[in-house]
Amino acid sequence: MPKKNAFFYFMIDYKKKEESKGRSFRSLAEVTPLAGAIWSNMNTNQRAPYVQQAKTGGKNSEVQEKLTNLGIPFSQIDAEKREKESKDARLKTLTIELVEKAVNNQALDTQNFYFISFAYFCLTANGYVPAELGVVRYSLGSGVKDKLHMHINPGPLPLGMAFEAQNHADEDHQLPIPPNAMGETDYDKIATALLSFLLQDGKMPLLFTDRDDVGKVENMLIDILGVNAEGMRLYVCPIAELFFQLKKRAQQNLLEQSGFPSVHIAQQIITKDVYDYTKGISCEYHDHRDNVKYCALSRCIRWAYVISDNCCGDMCIQMEPGKHLPLTADTTHNTTSMFDTISFLSQDDKCSFVSGSTVSRMTYPAMGGPGSSISVKAERQRADDHQQPKFSASSSSSSSARSASASFSSMLQQPKQQKQQEMMDETQSDIKTEVHETIKRETSHNHDTTTNSWGEPASKQRSHAGRGLSVGLNINLRGAGRGRGGFLRDTDEFPALGGMGRGRLFK
């Protein structure tokens, strides 16, 4: 079969184009004069695709792209990765610019920051189905200034998603799922309330949320805002980057600086979430069910508390309970005491207001407040004092009572200590007796000239380890007092053990 040239593939292409327009040909012979007139007027670049087809025999010359096991091209994955890295870099730059601008204007303590969090029912093909919204306006100087909270009823769930929604609700926010969901059903009203809370001079501010929730928040915001989001620059940034930049700027004028070495430490502190079970900062529904940790509003307020606890002291900002910290916090001990952030993750929980982490380094629970560790210790101390006998008839002589109590405790301890000393002396005496008996018994066999089971004379037998005593090999190791394995000959009678279980030997 003759090899097909470039013009042949051009005729085939020309025939298909003309037939798509409704024209019909009985054979290629009818196409040849028509295609030939066009071919003669084509330049080299226009003929190049057909020349390439002639070289490859009509096969596609493009190399087939490699796919993953899910059928996704690797080029697509690389493109998405580059896009994500570019987006992360952009969000980081915007956060740094926001903080730097506030510093240059000497308004870092009054700069408003917006923290946002969503709870959702399930993930569908169109995105996340929102269930709850929480937004907080915060500044370092004023703490939590304003709050916006709304439950959202998204309407009927897509078919087959009820089971997934119920499982997620049970493990997370515990809100009733549709069709029994609570809250606002009109997305326009939700969008109006949200925009009125956020917009500053007609501009959308930067929004901050947890690193793992950036994509989720963006998806649900676009779904709620709808047409209102068109033409609007909507940026949702990781709150750890803001925390890191604020901490760095808060310590810039301090002589001793021990801030976070990287943003990862800030992220770890936020993830640890020392205020996760703080009461009184969540919505009424979650507070009533003791599920404050998963409330969207509570999550935003806790982020504000963590940032205040770590940055306000460095800027000499007096923290106010209920604004910067929980209502039960005692801020009378506020100092700019530094802590080792390098070894933060390996430190034991000892100093925390809520869970013991050194993250909460400047706040202490209010004396007698609910859940206060100090109040718990006080209750234990009162219980111990109640069990001890009283030596003072007057409450005014508290020092005398303590002294008498200490003396009485010392008297009670003396017989017990004396008994322990006697037992130790008796044990040492038993040990000495056992050692003497063992040495005496082994020495008595030192001059035995009998042969062992291999026919070797006793004089050639090896010495007892550690004592230089020549003993026969036809002996048995038997427990003679405290498992010391005294040596006995086969002809010897095994001595009796006695002495209150201490293995003493008696003849």
C-alpha positions, 0 to 999 in steps of 0.5 A: 500500500503506497504511503499517504502524503500530507495532501491526503490527510488534508483532503480527509480533513477538508472532506469532514469539514465540508460534510459537517456543513451539509455537503456530500461527496461520493468519493475522494475523487470529487474532493481532490480538485477542490482541496487541491486549489486550497492546498496550493495556496497554503504556506509551510506553517499551514501545511505543517500539521498534515506533514507531521501526520504523514510522518507518523502515519496519521497517529497522534504525535503527542505523548500520552500524559501520565495519570495517577491511580485515580486517573488524574493527570500528574500535570493537574496535581502539580498545577494545583500544588503550585496554585496552593503555594502561590495562594498561601504566599499571597495570604501570608503577604496580606497578613504581614502588610496588615500588621506592618501598616498598623505598626507604622501608624502606631495603632497596633493595639487599636487595629481591628481583626476579624475571626470567623468560624463555621460549623457544617452538616456534611460535604456534598458535591457542591461544597459544605452545608453550613450549620452555624456561623460565628464572627468576632471583632477583636483588638489587642487593646479592647479584646473581644469588641463585638460578636455575631452568631447565627444558627443556619437551617440550609433546608433539605439535605441532598439525598443520601447525605443524612447519615453522614450529617448525623455522624458528623453532628454527633462527633462535633457540634451536636446540632439537630440536622435537617429537616429539624435544623434550627436557625435562619433559613433565608441566606439573604438575611444571613448575608446582610447581617454578615456584611453589615458586621464586616464591611469597613468603608465598603471594603471586606477586611481580611478574615482569619480562621484555623489553618485547616478550615480556610477552604471550608470557610471560603466555600461556605462564605461564597455560598451564603453571600452569593451574588453579593460576593461578586466583585468583592475581594474575599480573603480568608487567612490562617490565624496562626500567621497573624498570631506569629506576626503579632507576637513578633511585633509585640516583643520588638521593643523588649530587651529580652526576646524569646518569641516564637521561632516560627509560625509552627509554634503559633499553630501548635499553641492554637491547636492545643487550645487551652481555653477549649472548655471555658464556660460562658463564651459559647452560644446558649445551645452549646452552653446548655449541653456542655459542648462549648468546645465545638461552638463556632462562636466559642472557637473565635473567642478562644482564639482571641483569648490565646492571642491576648494571653501571649501578646498583651503583656509584652505590650503592657496592655492591661487585660480585662476578664471577659474581653481578653480572658475568661471571666474567672481569670485573675489578672492581678499577676500580669507580668511580662515573664518570658517562657521557653517557646523552643521546648514548649511542646515538651513541657509538662502541663503545670501552670495553665489557667485551664489545662496547665500549659505554659501557653497561659503564662500570665493569668491565674484563676480567680480565687474561689472561682468556679473550676479554679484550681486554687479553690480546689486546693483550698477545699482539700486543705479544709478537708485535711484540717477538719480531720486533724485534732484541734489543739487551740480553743481560739481561732485567733491563735492559728500559729500555735495550733499549727505548731501543736499539730506539728508536734503531735504529728511528730509524736505519732511518727516516732514509734513507727520510725523506731520500729522501722529502725529495729527491722533494719538492724535485724535484717543486717544481723541476719545477713552477717549470720548467713555470710559467716555460716556459708564461709564456715561450711565452704572452708570445711571442704577446702582440704577434701582430696576426693575426685570429682565425677570426671576423675580429676583430683580436688587439687586441680579443681578451680577456686571458688569465684571471689574467695580463692577457696578450692571446692569440689565440682560434685556439689549442688547450688542450693538456696541458702538464705536470700537466694545467695546459692551457698555451696553444699556437697551431695552428701550434705543434708540440706539445711532447714530454712527459717527465721520469718521468711528471711532464709536464716540457717539453723543447725 
